[in-house]
């Protein structure tokens, strides 16, 4: 199963140094029955993109909680055995947790299929979105628009061999 783990750039540096993403359990995003129902598509590429987008939103939340963090969202795509992933049945109906899963144990970085990271040019919009998250959560339409501005930036694809160049 492909899962998408939200991180920050400093988190990616730590993962690279340790050689694994962990410790478990890890919060990740994947194509779950709830995500399929919400997205209303059978196209696996569209569904995986939706899961990646959910992970990017979670990365934004991690950034918002860390004022000194570089304002670039990071998501690591991992391939893990189906049995290593569980969804919280109590949160299935919670819209904020669509696609959210738990990976039981740490996963070797060598299992990563790719790393997705914002381009440098997204930092200003990601910074504004991180600052606006609280107000957006409370229903402020202007703040929601600011958060959406970060989501307009596509994450770039990198191979795991390119991580050292991302974390400098």
C-alpha positions in Angstrom: 0.0 0.0 0.0 1.2 3.5 -0.8 1.0 5.9 2.1 1.9 9.6 2.3 3.7 10.8 5.5 3.6 14.5 6.2 6.9 16.0 7.4 8.8 19.3 7.5 12.2 20.0 6.1 13.8 19.5 9.5 11.8 16.3 9.9 13.1 15.1 6.5 16.7 15.9 7.7 16.1 13.8 10.8 14.6 11.0 8.8 17.5 11.0 6.4 20.0 10.9 9.3 18.2 8.1 11.0 17.6 6.1 7.8 14.0 5.5 8.8 10.7 7.3 9.4 9.6 6.6 12.9 9.2 5.7 15.6 5.7 4.2 15.0 2.9 4.6 15.0 3.2 7.1 12.1 0.3 9.2 10.9 0.0 9.0 7.2 -2.6 9.3 4.4 -3.7 6.7 1.9 -6.5 5.7 -0.4 -9.1 4.5 2.2 -12.8 3.6 1.7 -13.7 6.9 3.2 -11.5 8.9 0.9 -12.9 6.9 -2.1 -16.4 7.8 -1.1 -15.6 11.5 -0.5 -13.6 11.9 -3.7 -16.1 9.9 -5.8 -13.6 8.4 -8.2 -12.4 5.0 -9.2 -9.2 6.4 -10.8 -6.4 5.3 -8.6 -4.0 8.1 -9.7 -6.7 10.7 -8.8 -7.3 9.0 -5.4 -3.6 8.9 -4.6 -3.2 12.5 -5.5 -6.1 13.3 -3.1 -4.2 11.3 -0.4 -1.0 13.2 -1.2 -3.0 16.5 -0.9 -4.3 15.5 2.5 -0.8 14.8 3.6 0.4 18.2 2.3 -2.3 19.8 4.4 -1.1 17.9 7.5 2.5 19.1 6.7 1.2 22.6 6.7 -0.2 22.1 10.2 3.2 20.8 11.3 4.8 23.9 9.9 2.3 26.2 11.6 3.2 24.7 15.0 6.9 25.4 14.5 7.7 29.1 14.0 11.4 28.4 13.1 10.5 25.8 10.5 11.2 26.4 6.8 7.9 27.2 5.1 7.9 24.4 2.6 5.5 21.4 2.9 7.1 17.9 2.7 5.5 14.6 2.1 7.2 11.2 1.8 5.5 8.5 -0.3 6.2 5.1 1.2 5.3 1.6 0.1 4.3 -0.6 3.1 2.6 -3.9 3.5 -1.2 -3.6 3.8 -1.2 -5.3 7.2 1.1 -2.5 8.6 -1.7 0.1 8.0 -4.8 0.7 10.1 -7.5 3.4 10.0 -9.1 4.6 13.2 -12.7 3.5 13.0 -13.9 6.2 15.4 -12.6 8.9 13.0 -13.9 7.5 9.7 -16.8 10.0 9.6 -14.7 12.9 10.6 -14.0 15.0 7.4 -10.7 16.2 8.8 -9.4 12.7 8.9 -10.3 11.5 5.4 -7.6 9.2 4.2 -5.8 9.3 7.6 -4.1 6.0 8.6 -1.6 4.7 11.1 1.5 2.8 10.2 2.3 0.6 13.1 6.1 0.7 13.0 9.0 2.7 11.8 9.7 2.3 8.1 13.1 2.3 6.5 13.7 5.3 4.3 14.8 2.9 1.5 11.0 2.0 1.2 10.3 5.5 0.1 9.1 5.8 -3.5 9.5 9.6 -3.6 9.7 12.8 -1.7 7.3 15.7 -2.5 8.4 19.2 -1.5 7.2 22.7 -2.2 9.4 24.8 -4.6 11.2 27.7 -3.1 8.7 30.0 -4.7 5.9 28.6 -2.5 7.4 29.7 0.8 5.6 33.1 1.0 2.2 31.5 0.4 2.9 28.6 2.7 4.0 31.1 5.5 0.8 33.1 5.0 -1.3 29.9 5.0 0.4 28.6 8.2 -0.3 31.9 9.9 -4.0 31.8 8.8 -4.8 28.2 9.7 -6.3 29.0 13.1 -8.7 31.6 11.7 -9.5 29.3 8.8 -10.4 26.5 11.2 -12.8 28.9 12.9 -14.6 29.7 9.6 -12.9 32.9 8.5 -13.4 33.0 4.7 -10.5 35.3 4.0 -8.2 33.0 6.1 -9.5 30.0 4.2 -8.7 31.7 0.9 -5.1 32.3 2.2 -4.8 28.6 3.1 -6.1 27.7 -0.3 -3.3 29.9 -1.8 -0.7 27.4 -0.5 -2.7 24.5 -1.8 -2.5 26.0 -5.3 1.2 25.2 -5.3 2.0 21.7 -6.6 4.5 19.7 -4.7 7.6 18.8 -6.7 8.7 15.2 -7.0 12.1 14.1 -5.9 13.8 10.7 -5.7 15.1 9.6 -2.3 18.7 10.0 -3.6 18.0 13.7 -3.9 17.2 14.2 -0.2 20.7 15.6 0.7 20.2 18.4 -1.7 16.8 19.3 -0.2 17.9 19.5 3.4 21.0 21.7 3.0 
